[in-house]
């Protein structure tokens, strides 16, 4: 799913995700932020990024997130 958010209207959402510049590209998978970068990407780079995100082992990602949360 792709979504566009108007950060002027959704200021709380922008603050929650620390969005400081427009555009900002964020990729979520299974409610986890996988990628966040200000600016846009060329189509080929976006395709490559989406392929990498789809190839992730989400069990491993969840373990890493849990480990980071325990350290915080």
N, C-alpha and C positions, 0 to 999 in steps of 0.2 A: 504494500500500500504506500502511496506517496501522498504527502500532505503539505500544504503551504499554510503557514501561520502568520497572521498579521500581528507583529509584536507590539504595535502601537495600541491595538485593542486588547491583546492578551499579555499585558505587562507582567502579570504574576508568573505566567508560564515562561516568559523570556527570562525573568529573574531566577526562577527555579533552575533553569538550564544554563544560566550564566551567559546568555547570548548578548554579545557586545557589538557585533557588526552584522550588517545585512549585505549579502546573504550569508547565512550559516547553514552548512549541510550537516545534518545529524542522521545517523543510521541506528535504528533500534532493531534488536531481534529478541524475541521472547521477553520483552519489557526491560531489556538491558541495553544501555548505550554502548554500541560497538565502535562508533566512529563519530567524531565531531571536529569540524574544521570551518573556520570562517572562509568565505569566498566560494567561488563556484569551481566546478571541475569540467574539463572537456568531456564530451560524450564517451570517448574511449576509456578515459580514466574512471569515469563513473561506472561503466560496464565492468571494468576490471575490479573495482572496489566491491560492487555487488556480488561478483563471482566469489571473491575472497570471503565476504560475509556469509554467503550461502554455504561455503565449504567449512566453516568453523565447527569444531566439536563443542556444542553448547554445554555438554556436561563438564568439560574442562573449563570453559568460560565461567560457569557458575561456581566451580571450585575456586578459581582465581578471585572472583568477586567476593566470595565468602572469606577467603584468606585476607583480602585487603580490608574488609569490614572488621575483622577481628583485630587487625593491627591498628585501626583508627581509634 
